[in-house]
Amino acid sequence: MFDQLTARLATALDTVRGRGRITEENIADALRQVRVALLEADVALPVVRSFIDTVKARALGAEVSRSLTPGQAFIKIIHDELVSAIGGESTGLNLRVPPPLVVLLAGLQGAGKTTTAAKLARWFQTQNRKRVLLASADVHRPAAILQLERLAQQLDVDFYPVSANARAEEIAAGALTQARQGLYDALIVDTAGRLHVDAEMMDEVRSIDAVLSPNERLFVLDSMAGQDAVNAARAFGAALELTGVILTKADGDARGGAALSVRQVTGKPILFMGVGEKIDALELFEPQRVASRILGMGDVVGLVEQVERQVDREQAEKLARKLTRGHEFDLTDLRDQLAQLQQMGGLAALVDKLPAQLSGAAARAGELDERQLRRQIAIINSMTPKERRRPNVIDGSRKRRIAAGSGVQVQDVNRMLKQFVQMQKTMKRFSKGGLQRLLRGMGGRMPPFTGR
């Protein structure tokens, strides 16, 4: 996420990092590079000007000149101003309202509104244990209504049925009535998008807004659309009293211009960002953490939270008990671990939250190939239960059968088995007290492992 911007800013900040003395000349040089980095990231020009002027004023003041580490003080200023530019303190949704909490989603076609509606419903389910009703007022695209209905079924969330030839305002009114009568905690209404901002669309979304009187009016913004998306955000902000923004496709946005521009353009906070295609790939937008990631500092807290939220604790504890009792780590265990890694978005999604030095090393090691993850799971699935328990029985003919069944070459099977043997040796060391010795060697900085 924002890889291009991160790389350019890192180059700019290297000119002042670690310096014992900061001068107006090297500050000007660093800011020149920062300005270019922001413009190349498609950040709106007024936002760039404001950002650079504020950083320059602070950098030339006593805040840096009196610091014992002026280079680091300058980088902190950049970080603080990034946080301010993308939203300041995280606000989140206001959940303290009489139910149902009504959320209206608006935006251009292709921004990901329908998928975002389902992701938001799941977020309400898992994070807040809310009972949610989904509704689609996109009468211009029947496929969007069907898509949201199927996503609702997948999530086991109730969906408001749409009558043929119903008007958008009628759907909104009916959904609101059902949400009230059914004692739902939240109602999420998806609306129609267009390829361009036009009067017809704005009139329709204003009519839906008048019917619903929503608590939250969220603009869904494709982060990869650049200035076009920011201009659309400005138009929607003029038509609706927006309360916040949801950034979609942030995982594929190498530039980050929309994220840095939309806050100042609309005056509304970014509340969530979509970080993948999976239905649970929606994160609260934390300006402090996002600014750290843009500057290559990583988001280790976010990484820990993601692992805690998505790792199957029962399965992890079962594996821990198995290893501590002296049983060997087998290929079924490896498949389960790979499946959990895939569920979390693969190594790329996790490494994105690591500091730049670590994430860069992992990327160079070629460990981020999502296809390789799927290939390894397919290889293990093509084995018999006996082969998974005792891979030493896998001879040449078995390898050919496994390769054919998983659609790979025999060399791929050999490579995976070799990697498994190395992993099995590591797990065996841990099961024989190696993990305890490792923790003791860390000086007791972590609690003893009990397997419970």
Buried (B, 14 or more C-beta within 10 A) or exposed (E): BBBBBBBBBBBBBEBBBEBEEBEEEBBEBBBEBBBBBBBEBBBBEEBBEBBBEBBBEBBBEEBBEEBEBBBBBBBBBBBBBBBBBBBEEBBEBEBEEEBBBBBBBBBBBEBBBBBBBBBBBBBBBEEEEBBBBBBBBBBBBEEBBEBBBEBBEEBEBBBBEBEEEBBBBBBBBBBBEBBBEEEBBBBBBBBBBBEEBEEEBBEBBEBBBEBBEBBBBBBBBBBBBBBBBBBBBBBBBEBBEBBBBBBBBBBBBEBBBBBBBBBBBBEBBBBBBBBBEBBBBBBBBBBBBBBBBBBBBBBBEBBEBBBEEEBEEEBBEEBBEBBBEEEEBBBEBBBBBBBBBBEBBBBBBBBBBBBBEEBBEBBEEEBBEBEBBBBBBBBBEBBEEEBBEEBEEBEEEBBEBBBEEBEBEEEBBEBBBEEBEEBBEEBBEBBEEEBEEEBEEEEEEEEEBEEE
